């Protein structure tokens, strides 16, 4: 039986090459579009507003579009899992350990972005000097505190820890109430109470200008719930699963970013005390501290492949 030679019709090879090229362009375009917009979550905390402001300012200088969505911590982690959010700059540990236990396999923990933070209960210094220095001292002053501990937004892990502490009757606090509200509402209550020289116990943390704006002291004894060293915390950057592989330039930037308590306190102070928006406060701080950009933008490119450092400096008006 004679072998038949198959001859492709004229133009078939060119058509296949064209189709392959169009497919490559389509995939590349989809990838560029996906990485061109970077989505952040913010639980409404001014420290995360500050760090989001820094990172979005850098990304916008590199040519990316950014969006920030206000979401409570539980919804933020669920959105990371579902791929609806790309980045969360505020994984406070160990306070958020339950979320890492739940979502650890569905997200990527990138790196530590802040060390030396603290997070536990605090009181005005005059209450501290009157003998309220430890969690165990609260019950003896129940009436002065009106049996209330002021927490942050509903659903926050720290509130849940406080509620567990109350439910279990630890430190004699059975029957106390956790007042849940946003950060600003809580601090407004602190301000009003301090002006009247009354007692208040509330969740406090650093970095935050509350440490400068109010004369407060942190309580010892809460290690079981907030960890040692006054709730000594480490803050991590986390992303949706596979984000750094899909968007390696942004992933490399996240790996370069290391913040300081001083930086965050100053940016947060500009937001709370001077009324600046987080992005504006971050831009002002970056323009005044251009040396940080050298390390942060090492080997980072713009979205179209140009040197990132020069682009961000130009975006910030640094010459």
N, C-alpha and C positions, 0 to 999 in steps of 0.2 A: 504494500500500500504506500503510495507516494505521500511524502510529508508535505503538508500545506504551509506555505509561508504566510503569516498574517502581517498585513501591511496596514499601519494606522492611517486613517483618512487624513488628508491634509488639514493642518491646523489643530489636530487633537492634542499634540504635545504642548503647543503654545497655550491652548485652552487650559490644560491641566496646570501648567506653570502659573497661569494667571489666577486660577482658582486657589492654588496653594498660597500665592502671594496675598490674595485678598483675605484668605483665612488667617494668615500671619498678621496682617494689618489689623484685622478684626480683633484677634486675641490681644495683640499689643495695645490696641486702642482701649479695649475693655479694662486691661490691667492698669493702664495709665489713668483712666477715668476713676477706677476704684481707688487708686492710691492718691489721686489728685485731691480728694476730699478726706480729711481726717476728722473723725468724730470723737469728742470727749464727753465724759459724764462728770457732773459736779453735784455733790450732795447739798450744796448751799453753804459750805464752810468757806470762810474767807481765806484760810491757808491754801485750800485747793483752788479757790478762785485765783490766788496769786500765782501758784505754780502753773495752772492752766493758762493764765495770762502770759507767763514767760514762754511756755512752749508754743502757744498759738502765734505769738509775735515772731518767734524764730521761724516757724513753718510758713507763715505768710510772707516773711522776707525771702524765703526760699521758693515762693511761687505756689504754695499749696493753699487750698481753701480749707477753712476749719469751721467746725460748728461745736457748740457746747450746749448740752442738754441737762437741765436741772432734774436730777433723779435721786431719790433716797437710796441709801447704800444697798438694800436688798434688791431693788429694781435695777440699780446700776449693774450689779453682778449678773443678774438674770439677762440683762441686755447685752453684756459682754459674751455670755454663753451663747445667746441667740444670734450673735453677729450684727446686732443693731448699733453697737457702740464699739469703737476701736480701742480707746485708751482710758484708763483711770489712774490718775496720778496720786491717789490718796488711800492706798491700802495700808492703813495703820495697823501695825502688829505689836503686841498680840491681841489688841482689842477686836480685830476682825477675823480671828482664827476660825470661827464657825463658818464663815463664808469661804475661806480657803479650804476647809474640810469638805464643804459641799461642792464647790466649783473648781477646785484645784486641777482636776483633769480636763476641764473645759476651757481653761484660760492659760495664758502664759505669764509667769512672773518674770519680769525683765531684769530689774536690779533695784538696789536700795537707792532712793533719791534724797533721803534725809536721815541723819542720825542725831541722837541726843535730844530727841523730842520727849515730852512727858505729858501724861494724860491721867488725871485722877480727880478727886474732889478737892475743893478749895473753899476757904472762908475769908472774910475780911481780916486784916491783921489785928484789929482790935478784938475780934472774937478769938483769934489764935492766942493773943496775949492774955485773954481772960481764962484760958485753959482748954480751949478746943483745938488740940494739936493732932489728934488721932481719930480714926473712925470710931474707936471705942468711946470717945468723949461726947459723941453727938447725942446719945440717948439722955444723958444727964441734963441736956439743954433743950429737950424736946419742945417745950412751950415756946422758947425763944425762937426756935426754927419753924414753929407752926407745923411740926411733923412733916415737913416737905423738903425734898431734894430737887433742885432744878436741873433738868437734863436738857438734851438737845432734841432734834427732830424725831417724830414718832418712827419707830422701827429701827432706830440706831442701836447697834450692839451694846453700846455703853449703857443706854437706858435699860436694856434687857438684863444686863448684869446687875444694875441697881435694883431692879424689880425682883430678881432672884434673891439678892441679899435681903431684901425686905420680907419676901415670902418665907424665907428660911429663918427669919428672926435673928439673923447675925447682928452682933453689936447692940442687941436690944432694940432693933428698929422695926419690930413687928408693928404693922398698922400705919407706918409712914406712907407717904405718897410721892411718886415720881411725877413731877410736873413736866410734861413733854411739850417742847416748843422749838421753834427755830433758834439758831444761834443768836441772831440779833434781838429776838424777843427775850431770850434768857438774859443777855447782857443788859438789856433795858431794865429788867427786873433787878439785876445786881446794882445798876446805877441808882435806881430809885431807893433801894433798900439802904445802900451805903450812905446816901445823902441824909437818911433819917437815923443813922447810927444803929440800925437794927441788924439782927443776925440773919444770915443767909448762907446756905451751903449749896454748891453748884459744881457742875463739871467744868473743869478748867484745863487748859493745855498750852503748851508752847511748842512751836512758834505761834504767837498771837499778841497783838498790842495790848490785850487786857492785862498783860504782865507789867505794862508801863502805865496804862491808863488808870488802873486800880491798885490800891495797896492790898495785896492778897498774899495768902500763904497756903501752901499745899499740905494736905493731911497725910500723915503716915498711917500705916496699918491696913492699907487696902490691897496688899500684895496678892491675896487670893483672887481678887476680881480684876485688878488692873496691872498686876505684875510688880516686880521690885523697882527700887529707885524712883519712887513717886510715879509709878506707871510709865517708867522709861519705855519709849517707843521707837520703833524703826519704821519708816514710811517707804513703801515699795511702789514702783510703777508696774502696773499689770495691763495686759492687752487681751483682746480676743485671740483665740487659738490661731496660730499660724500667721498673725499679722506681720511680724518682722520678716518672715520669709516672702510674703507677698509684696511687701513695701520695704525692702532692705535699707534704703536711704533713710527713711523715717525711723526704722528700727535701730540703725546705727546712731542716730541722733539721741534717741531715748537711752541708749547704752552709755552715751557720753555725759548725760546730765546728772550732776551732783549738786545739790543745793546746800545752803547753810541756814542756821537759825537767824543769823543777823539779816541775811538777804530777805528771808520771808517776813520777818518782823517789820522791816522797813517798807516793803511793798504793801503788806496788810495795813500798816499804819497810814500809808497814803490813801488807801481805799476808805478806811473807817474814819480817819481823822480829817482828811482833806477832801473827801467826797469824790475821789477819782474812780473811774471804772477800772477793773482789774487789768485790762489790756493796756490802758493808758499808764497806769502806775508801773506796770512791768516794763513798758517801753522806756519810760523816764529813767527807771533804775538801770536798765541795760545800757542806755546811752551814757549814763554816769559811771558805769563800771565796765567799759569795753574789754578789759583784759580777760574777763570770764569767757568771752566768745572764742578766744584762741583754742582753748581745750574743748569747749562744747562743739565747735564746728570743724574740728579736725577731720579731714577726709569726707566732709559732708558736701553734697552737691545741691544745686538748685533742682527744681523739678525737670528742667530741660538740660541738666548735665553740666552747668557752669559752676565755677568755684563758689561755694556757699558763703564763706566768710565775707568776701567782698560784697556779695548781694545783701546780706543781712545788715552789714555796716551802712550800706547805702540806704536801705530801708529805714534804718534808725537815724539817719542823718549824721553819721559819724564819718568825719573826713580826716 
